[in-house]
Amino acid sequence: MTGGQNWTNFVDTGPGMDTNIPSELSIKEFDPTLTATLNFSDPEAFKALVCPLGLEELRAVVMYEVMNLHGLVVAVRHN
């Protein structure tokens, strides 16, 4: 059951996975599918991003990026 040809799986393989501009987000090391809706140039991805599921994914990406930044700052200060 595929849902037809017009169906797009925004959770795992959304428009953010195939952007022309490669992103350097560290979340791709952990789970690259969390960037599936992070394509702000695609209107469908932006629509999915403002829904509750997209906001949860954006929150997870931002929290992981901030945690990675804090870990980097701590490592640089104590090394």
Backbone torsions as a table, in degrees:
resi	resn	phi	psi	omega
1	MET	NA	107.7	-174.7
2	THR	-102.8	-18.6	179.7
3	GLY	90.1	4.7	179.2
4	GLY	93.2	179.3	-176.6
5	GLN	-81.8	-22.6	-177.8
6	ASN	-88.9	2.5	-176.5
7	TRP	-91.0	132.5	178.2
8	THR	-122.7	131.7	177.7
9	ASN	-84.6	94.7	-177.5
10	PHE	-74.2	-18.8	-177.1
11	VAL	-73.5	-43.7	-175.3
12	ASP	-108.0	-37.1	-174.7
13	THR	-133.0	55.2	-179.9
14	GLY	-78.8	-175.2	-177.4
15	PRO	-66.0	-15.5	179.0
16	GLY	-74.7	-15.5	-179.2
17	MET	-78.5	-24.7	-175.6
18	ASP	-122.3	51.2	177.5
19	THR	-82.0	156.3	177.5
20	ASN	-76.3	-26.4	-179.2
21	ILE	-99.4	112.6	-179.8
22	PRO	-70.3	136.0	179.1
23	SER	-96.8	151.5	-178.4
24	GLU	-104.8	31.7	-178.1
25	LEU	-72.0	138.3	-180.0
26	SER	-76.6	-12.2	178.4
27	ILE	-66.6	-22.1	178.9
28	LYS	-65.9	-23.4	175.1
29	GLU	-71.3	-33.1	-177.0
30	PHE	-86.4	-56.7	-178.9
31	ASP	-151.4	99.2	-176.7
32	PRO	-67.9	-17.5	-179.6
33	THR	-74.4	-11.8	177.1
34	LEU	-71.9	-13.8	177.5
35	THR	-94.9	16.6	-176.8
36	ALA	-66.1	-28.4	-179.3
37	THR	-107.2	9.0	-176.9
38	LEU	-92.9	49.1	173.5
39	ASN	-119.0	97.9	-173.2
40	PHE	-77.1	-10.5	178.3
41	SER	-86.3	-13.0	179.1
42	ASP	-97.6	121.6	-177.7
43	PRO	-63.8	-33.9	179.2
44	GLU	-68.1	-36.9	177.8
45	ALA	-68.2	-37.0	178.3
46	PHE	-67.4	-38.2	176.1
47	LYS	-61.9	-42.2	179.1
48	ALA	-69.6	-29.2	-178.2
49	LEU	-71.6	-32.5	-179.0
50	VAL	-84.8	-3.6	173.2
51	CYS	-78.7	163.4	-177.3
52	PRO	-56.8	-39.5	179.6
53	LEU	-65.5	-41.1	178.6
54	GLY	-66.5	-36.8	178.1
55	LEU	-67.2	-37.0	176.3
56	GLU	-64.9	-40.1	177.9
57	GLU	-67.0	-40.5	177.6
58	LEU	-63.8	-40.2	177.4
59	ARG	-63.2	-41.4	179.0
60	ALA	-65.1	-41.2	179.4
61	VAL	-64.5	-45.8	-178.5
62	VAL	-65.2	-42.4	179.5
63	MET	-63.9	-39.0	179.0
64	TYR	-68.0	-40.5	179.3
65	GLU	-65.0	-41.4	178.7
66	VAL	-66.6	-40.4	177.6
67	MET	-63.3	-39.7	178.3
68	ASN	-66.0	-39.9	177.6
69	LEU	-64.5	-43.4	178.5
70	HIS	-64.4	-39.5	176.7
71	GLY	-63.0	-38.9	178.1
72	LEU	-66.5	-41.8	179.2
73	VAL	-63.7	-43.8	178.7
74	VAL	-63.7	-41.8	-179.9
75	ALA	-65.3	-38.4	179.9
76	VAL	-72.0	-37.1	-179.0
77	ARG	-71.0	-33.5	-175.0
78	HIS	-100.0	5.6	179.3
79	ASN	-111.1	NA	NA
